[in-house]
Amino acid sequence: MGSQILVVLFCVLSCSFVSVYSQGGNNKNNDTASVQGTVVVDGDTTIGRTDEDFICATLDWWPPEKCDYGTCAWGHASLINLDLSNQILLKAIQAFSPLKIRLGGTLQDKVIYDTPDNHQPCVQFVKNTSELFTFTQGCLPMYRWDELNAFFSKSGAKIIFGLNALMGRTIQRDGSAAGAWNYSNAQSFITYTVRHNYSIHGWELGNELSGSGVGTKVAADQYASDTISLHDIVENIYSGIEPKPLVLAPGGFYDANWFRTLITKAGNSVDAITHHIYNLGPGVDPNLVEKILDPSVLDNVLGSFRGLQSLLRSAGSSATAWVGESGGAYNSGRNHVSNAFVYSFWYLDQLALAASHDTKTYCRQSLIGGNYGLLNTATFVPNPDYYSALLWHRLMGRNALSTSFSGSNKLRVYAHCSKYSKRFTLLLINLDNSTAFEVNVGVNRTLTQQGLNNRKWPKHNRSYSIIRLPRHSKIGTMMREEYHLTAKDGDLHSQTMLLNGKILSVDSNGDIPSFEPSLVNSSELISVAPLSIVFARIPYILPACR
């Protein structure tokens, strides 16, 4: 026991995560089986690199009259009526230091900005089923824009604003929107913003107008031309100001041919290519929980991640990939699912998959509003996914590492260099309702230094050292931090999350709770209970994290 034990394995490094399949359920099953397996992390190189502030959330325009399947879940969560004096809202954003917030959504393409040179009436959205997106035109008064920016400044948020990209276009019989973008109102709005010294991280053009579009669509050639116009406006208005805001587009669903045209023709005029993800289908789906716990459903977004990554590389583009909006289940999600513990299985898995494909920022729909808000729409109290997002933000660094697991495919495993550290953090997601996993942790070892340098060895000849630190040696005194996330009373529909068995909740002042890890001797296996999530910070330095 006084020396380090090395067990050398020969295996294939075939993927960046693991999957195993069995039936879902709840984690109160008394017939729990235990399976031991090995997580192997490639410590030499990274497979993706995120922004430091990878986590992003959205604020939308939907008024209280927005309803889906007979349920009206938006309340006063709109950019127009959100209570900016709420202390929980303020402190929830401040906890990220900073949180990116994308302002936009379906109705952004029907918003006019009431700048001094606007001559249209500034009236708010009215429900009208005969209108595009089922609402009439809305308006952002400049006094409200002033209020929002005062709040954003106080909270430290980094703002991405989604501009109306339908201004000036005409809807055709085939449902498409024809004509060039009339940017005069947007230009006036950006000018107003700069003159008032409001900080904007990025300006994004349009919402879900790519490919087949949602409600309507714009041709890729025209969209590229309009994106260039936005870039020129930003360059001109922000002349002499550094750094300049990013220009983002198109804020829509991935369509390979459409996106290829945009990327090629917009060239260096676009800084980030934003795409949207709702890979769980409609919120009304009665099988939504089963989908969340199904590895094949979680993986159905890989085509979009890989496709966009490949397009950017092949085009030699300097633009980066963002998930500009992702709510999992569309049409406002589903109560007691998308705002409950079970959604963290989907959400954290999506964050990890996106990061491993070089996605720089991931914007969750929504910060507040609908049934998929990180915060409760009525009380502002954090839902479980808020704590999942904040844990990711504090533990997972920018560099994603290739990771594999020898075992069953219902344990999803990911690794990142730890935040501000040369060590690394594991994320383990157990989708199985009746199997616990006891996990060894290993770091790959190449067979020869020559192989390390030229990367020409056959995959089946790579070797891995599984490192167990003994209890009583000097190195064995190193402790790892573990953060175990479970649902209250084992109820996946619970809106209360437990961290290491303790309820996470704000106090009477609205303060966000601290995250206290369990300290575990590094010689011990990592135990992952059925239907639970574990972050584990491993006290081992990797070359990729230096």
Buried (B, 14 or more C-beta within 10 A) or exposed (E): EEEEEEEEBEBEBEEBBBBBBBEBBBBEBEEBEEBEBBBBBBBBEBBBBBBEBBBBBBBBBBBBEBBBEEBEBBBBBBBBBBEBEBEBBBBBBBBBEBBBBBBBBBBBBBBBBBBEEBEEEBEBBEEEEEEBBBBBBBBBEBEBBEBBBEBBEEBBBBBBBBBBBBBBBEBEEEEBBEBEBBBEBBBBBBBBBBEEEBEBBBBBBBBBBBBBBBBBBBBBEBBBBBBBBBBBBBEEBBEEEEEBBBBBBBBBBBBBEBBBBBBBBBBEBBBBBBBBBBBBBBBBBEEBBEBBBBBEBBBBBEEBBEBBBEBBEEBEBEBBBBBBBBBBBBBBBBBBBBBBBBBBBBBBBBBBBBBBBBBBBBBBBBBBBBBBBBBBBEEBBBBBBBBBBBBBBBBBBBBBBBBBBBBBBBBBBBBBBBBEBBBBBBBBBBBBBBBBBBBBBBBBBBEEEEBEEEEEBEEEEBBBBBBBBBEEBEBBEBBBBBBBBBBBEBBBBBBBBBBBEEEBEBEEEBEBBEBEBBEBEBBBBBBBBBBBBBBBBBBBBBEBBE
